[in-house]
């Protein structure tokens, strides 16, 4: 998922996407432990997408605090 796509999502959509990505990461780790995962590199991509989502959520929280302090 690209950063531009993430920035276009609403807060609710970001939270839902984060929840889905965490569930997918859990399932991938489970499949890795049982030897059923073919592409282990995808785990790193999922982790990076989760980090991107967290970064955008934090940036929005900081912007909201800054706006509240300015007014």
Backbone as CSV, one residue per row, in Angstrom:
resi,resn,N_x,N_y,N_z,CA_x,CA_y,CA_z,C_x,C_y,C_z
1,UNK,0.844,-1.159,0.000,0.000,0.000,0.000,0.898,1.234,0.000
2,UNK,0.602,2.161,-0.880,1.411,3.357,-1.013,0.970,4.429,-0.022
3,UNK,1.886,5.318,0.283,1.617,6.388,1.234,0.495,7.288,0.744
4,UNK,0.456,7.560,-0.540,-0.615,8.412,-1.067,-1.984,7.766,-0.886
5,UNK,-2.041,6.457,-1.020,-3.303,5.745,-0.803,-3.706,5.824,0.661
6,UNK,-2.739,5.729,1.554,-3.021,5.758,2.988,-3.532,7.141,3.389
7,UNK,-2.951,8.197,2.848,-3.354,9.557,3.195,-4.774,9.872,2.751
8,UNK,-5.263,9.178,1.743,-6.610,9.420,1.235,-7.688,8.753,2.093
9,UNK,-7.304,7.837,2.970,-8.271,7.128,3.803,-8.721,7.988,4.980
10,UNK,-9.947,7.748,5.433,-10.440,8.429,6.628,-9.877,7.734,7.856
11,UNK,-10.085,8.340,9.021,-9.591,7.755,10.264,-10.212,6.374,10.520
12,UNK,-11.501,6.253,10.253,-12.181,4.974,10.463,-11.645,3.911,9.503
13,UNK,-11.409,4.315,8.264,-10.868,3.368,7.285,-9.445,2.946,7.658
14,UNK,-8.667,3.895,8.195,-7.311,3.556,8.644,-7.350,2.537,9.770
15,UNK,-8.232,2.749,10.725,-8.347,1.820,11.846,-8.771,0.433,11.369
16,UNK,-9.714,0.394,10.446,-10.186,-0.887,9.908,-9.078,-1.587,9.118
17,UNK,-8.345,-0.816,8.322,-7.246,-1.376,7.538,-6.150,-1.909,8.458
18,UNK,-5.865,-1.182,9.540,-4.857,-1.621,10.498,-5.272,-2.935,11.158
19,UNK,-6.530,-3.031,11.513,-7.052,-4.256,12.122,-6.920,-5.436,11.158
20,UNK,-7.254,-5.208,9.889,-7.167,-6.276,8.890,-5.711,-6.689,8.644
21,UNK,-4.803,-5.708,8.620,-3.393,-6.022,8.388,-2.806,-6.815,9.544
22,UNK,-3.190,-6.459,10.764,-2.708,-7.215,11.929,-3.216,-8.657,11.896
23,UNK,-4.467,-8.832,11.503,-5.016,-10.184,11.393,-4.285,-10.974,10.312
24,UNK,-3.981,-10.316,9.203,-3.260,-10.985,8.121,-1.851,-11.367,8.565
25,UNK,-1.190,-10.476,9.314,0.151,-10.784,9.823,0.104,-11.974,10.779
26,UNK,-0.909,-12.008,11.632,-1.060,-13.136,12.547,-1.219,-14.441,11.775
27,UNK,-2.080,-14.417,10.763,-2.299,-15.623,9.963,-1.034,-16.056,9.232
28,UNK,-0.281,-15.086,8.731,0.965,-15.422,8.033,1.986,-16.031,8.992
29,UNK,2.087,-15.483,10.185,3.017,-16.040,11.171,2.614,-17.456,11.559
30,UNK,1.322,-17.674,11.678,0.830,-19.007,12.012,1.163,-19.997,10.897
31,UNK,0.938,-19.558,9.643,1.256,-20.427,8.508,2.757,-20.657,8.393
32,UNK,3.558,-19.661,8.755,5.010,-19.816,8.742,5.443,-20.863,9.760
33,UNK,4.842,-20.824,10.941,5.193,-21.776,11.993,4.801,-23.206,11.632
34,UNK,3.730,-23.347,10.856,3.287,-24.688,10.484,3.886,-25.146,9.164
35,UNK,4.685,-24.277,8.554,5.350,-24.661,7.311,4.491,-24.554,6.073
36,UNK,3.413,-23.803,6.120,2.506,-23.686,4.983,2.697,-22.400,4.185
37,UNK,3.575,-21.504,4.663,3.765,-20.220,3.994,4.812,-20.362,2.904
38,UNK,4.439,-20.004,1.678,5.354,-20.123,0.550,6.238,-18.886,0.406
39,UNK,5.648,-17.699,0.513,6.378,-16.460,0.300,6.625,-15.779,1.642
40,UNK,7.770,-16.028,2.240,8.075,-15.457,3.555,8.378,-13.969,3.471
41,UNK,8.724,-13.475,2.309,9.019,-12.056,2.140,7.806,-11.167,2.311
42,UNK,6.634,-11.731,2.162,5.419,-10.936,2.281,5.197,-10.471,3.721
43,UNK,5.757,-11.187,4.684,5.635,-10.782,6.083,6.264,-9.404,6.282
44,UNK,7.408,-9.170,5.681,8.079,-7.871,5.803,7.237,-6.764,5.188
45,UNK,6.594,-7.023,4.068,5.741,-6.022,3.437,4.543,-5.685,4.318
46,UNK,3.970,-6.686,4.949,2.829,-6.462,5.841,3.271,-5.622,7.035
47,UNK,4.434,-5.938,7.600,4.949,-5.161,8.735,5.182,-3.705,8.345
48,UNK,5.711,-3.480,7.167,5.962,-2.113,6.710,4.655,-1.362,6.484
49,UNK,3.648,-2.045,5.954,2.345,-1.401,5.763,1.719,-1.036,7.107
50,UNK,1.864,-1.910,8.101,1.356,-1.619,9.438,2.063,-0.391,9.996
51,UNK,3.370,-0.309,9.805,4.132,0.846,10.281,3.685,2.119,9.569
52,UNK,3.410,2.029,8.276,2.926,3.195,7.533,1.576,3.668,8.070
53,UNK,0.706,2.719,8.392,-0.598,3.082,8.939,-0.447,3.758,10.297
54,UNK,0.418,3.210,11.143,0.665,3.818,12.456,1.237,5.226,12.306
55,UNK,2.147,5.398,11.365,2.760,6.701,11.133,1.722,7.722,10.727
56,UNK,0.822,7.362,9.836,-0.215,8.289,9.391,-1.181,8.618,10.524
57,UNK,-1.546,7.616,11.323,-2.428,7.872,12.460,-1.781,8.836,13.445
58,UNK,-0.498,8.647,13.708,0.229,9.520,14.632,0.357,10.928,14.060
59,UNK,0.626,11.045,12.778,0.730,12.361,12.150,-0.589,13.104,12.243
60,UNK,-1.682,12.406,12.076,-2.995,13.039,12.189,-3.276,13.470,13.625
61,UNK,-2.853,12.663,14.584,-3.063,13.018,15.996,-2.244,14.261,16.353
62,UNK,-1.026,14.345,15.879,-0.182,15.513,16.131,-0.791,16.749,15.479
63,UNK,-1.270,16.617,14.253,-1.891,17.740,13.552,-3.143,18.214,14.304
64,UNK,-3.913,17.293,14.839,-5.119,17.659,15.586,-4.752,18.396,16.859
65,UNK,-3.690,17.958,17.547,-3.235,18.638,18.755,-2.742,20.041,18.417
66,UNK,-2.018,20.155,17.326,-1.478,21.453,16.903,-2.631,22.404,16.566
67,UNK,-3.652,21.909,15.884,-4.799,22.738,15.532,-5.579,23.168,16.774
68,UNK,-5.698,22.257,17.733,-6.423,22.572,18.965,-5.651,23.608,19.788
69,UNK,-4.335,23.522,19.802,-3.527,24.468,20.560,-3.508,25.840,19.884
70,UNK,-3.613,25.864,18.574,-3.571,27.126,17.840,-4.869,27.919,17.984
71,UNK,-5.964,27.221,18.217,-7.234,27.937,18.299,-7.689,28.143,19.705
